[in-house]
Amino acid sequence: MPYIARTSELSELALHGGLVDPRAGKQSTFGERMVCRDVTDFIANATKASPSGRRLKKTGTSHTNWNTPCNKPASEYQAKIDRILAHSRHIKMPLTGNVSDLPVSDLVPGLVISGGLSRSPAFDALPVVSHWADRTDDSSAEDPDAAVRITSTWETTHVIGEGSTMSYPLGAPCWLLRTHGIGPMKTGSSKFAQQYRPESDTLVTTVHLARRRDTYQTGGVIGAASGISWMRNARVADAVDCATGLLLDAAALLAARDEVIKTGVTERLPFAEVRRAYLPAWCSARKPLPPKLSGVALSSDQAVMDLLEEEDCEGPLLNTSIFSMALGYNRGVYGGSISGLWAIMDSAFVLDYTIGIKSAAMADSLSSAFAEVAAIAEEAVSAGPHITDIRVVKGCDYACLRQKTIIEDTHPVPSRPCIVVWDDLARLARYKLADAVFCHVYYDAGGGEQMAAIAGLGCVVHDWIDLGADIACAEVSNIIPTLTRGSLEEEPLLEVYSRFLGSMIWYRDNDPYNPAALCILFTHWWQLANCRHRPISLLGRTDFNTDAGIAAIVPDRRPELEHFRASGTQVERGARPLSNAEARLQSVRDSNPLPETRAVIELLVDPVIAYVKGADSIPAESEYVGAVLAAEVAYPQAQKIMELWDLAIIMWECGAIWATGVAGLCYTHTGNSNCDRARDDLADTTWS
């Protein structure tokens, strides 16, 4: 049942949301093989070359049948999985004679050669073909540090369906790598450019990248990731360049942050400024605030337990937080059984929470998952090159994120409120999309500045809720202070909020199945179900007045980088935007939504709007986490996506998420820097 939130005391239910958080403690499922129904279905329904070399064409599922079981005999499936696991153990073995690859070899195991293939609705459940050809008019500014030109030429090909629950099981077009080359930089060239040649029906992608050098802090990761990705193709190289840039810039930011904490004096870097911060006096919330949880918490709610059983989860995926960041997120964005492969790799997000590094059992589970995906890529025929592209992008991104976490945890300092203000939004967008581990959706969406804008600066969806906690524990990666031009005052923060809301509305109305936009949409839902961030509990520590609703600043074309930055535009607040949110909600009700969507409305959205309008009660996380996770993994994919776009927009437009961020700005922290994760020093007593 919902609890009474408008009280000064913070009840136990409000404190932890009805969840259990082992923090850095051992969990019995860590160290086991990660398995879920999607992985099983993909392996069982993957195409395979016959002894004669002829490709076997499988009928797959119909466009509307979303629950097709594995249609391979059990003995054949078991033989295939035995073969894949045996090969994955071989792949996982340390490489010899390739010392430069060792910093990333556990996350990018095996041999990687040139190749590549775009995503396709023959592999996943998105009802659209690859977005790559959409990006021919999207140029990027010149990178002054670029030294290398990488060019890949792609040709169209028709692939047959592979896996299960695909949007087009009988096949669909996609882009296949034809040629690939590396050469010297051409002066004056944009960082990213693309040209379609109709006479040959080819797409030429050219990127100009910096030749980044490792430092003593980066541990050889940059050189290893660059070498692998440059060899693969230009798109993979461009995506991984975001990650290597993240690592190099983060190392510099952390060193500057430490100096600011030590001296109190602003540190100026060539690309950004690190300053002391003073949390704003205009914010108010009832103290104490519910603390962030570690990133590996669990819900014992029956709805969650039933969902884990329905999805045949084993190993770390039985952890609610990990299920949310892995299967909930990837089934949400992509659908199809191939999303299970992305999910077991995205379990590596626990690297950002320290435990993926400190726990040898969890680290082994992760390296085994990446090796298994590498073996599956070799087993597959149609999707194999695409799986390889994604595993390289994800593996390199996670290797960079892991090294960043190691830098943060190796030399902790007492936290003092700090912010970072970047000079260049393009550089920040690439940094942030890698920090959020969105390099793969940037790749799938086509690349370029516009996709970096939504995948990177669209992380307002995450950083607004986390702004107060990030400032309090001296995190250097929050983008909000840059977008407000260094201010923490109400008006610029409100404008950034409104501009982000407008970007959501634009993509919902104009390009709703774009992977880069969907990663932002499902970040909203991930935060509500990840048993870590406390958006609704924080909402319950606030009170509203008549200006609760917040109108969107909607761009008249695809959002560019500057759309996300405050520029002095007045934002409408009050009854009209709140009425718009309620009207949108009624429209969803009237559209005969999916049962999973109706459950989210009943258990989460309705109580939230009621609270905004003056009700006293609010639901604990354990009451709605199962419903949100079920909605994320529901089918049909297209209907689910449109309904979740609307519900997310409603929660931002009614002002509920604004209140969550305002409450978060009231956090105070007395521990070490970056201590909001599964470290030994995480404690409720350090947060208030």
Secondary structure, DSSP 8 states (H G I E B T S, - for coil): --EE-SSSS--HHHHHTT-B--TTS--TTTTS--B-HHHHHHHHT---B-TTS-B-------TT-------S-HHHHHHHHHHHHHHHHHHHS--SS-GGGGGGTTTS-S---S--B---TTTSS-SS--SGGGGGG------TTEEEEEEEEEEEEEE---SSS-S-TT-EEEEEEEEEEEEE--TT--SEEEEEETTTTEEEEEEEEE-----TTTTTHHHHHHHHHHHH-HHHHHHHHHHHHHHHHHHHHHHHHHHHHHH---EE-SSEEEEE----TT----SS------S--B---HHHHHHHHHTT-BGGGGSHHHHIIIIIHHHHHT-STHHHHHHHHHGGGGGGGSHHHH-HHHHHHHHHHHHHHHHHHHH-SSSHHHHHHHHHHHHHHHHHHHHHHHHHHHS--B---EEEEES-HHHHHHHHHHHTT-HHHHHHHT-SHHHHHHHHGGGHHHHHHHHHHHHHTT-S---HHHHTTT--SHHHHHHHHHHHHHHHHHHHHH-TT-HHHHHHHHHHHHHHHSSS--HHHHHTT----TT--B-----SSS--GGGGS--S----BSHHHHHHHHHHHHHHHHT---HHHHHHIIIIIHHHHHHHTT-SEE--HHHHHHHHHHHHT-SSHHHHHHHHHHHHHHHHHTTHHHHHHHHHTT--B-SBTT-SSSSTT--GGGB-
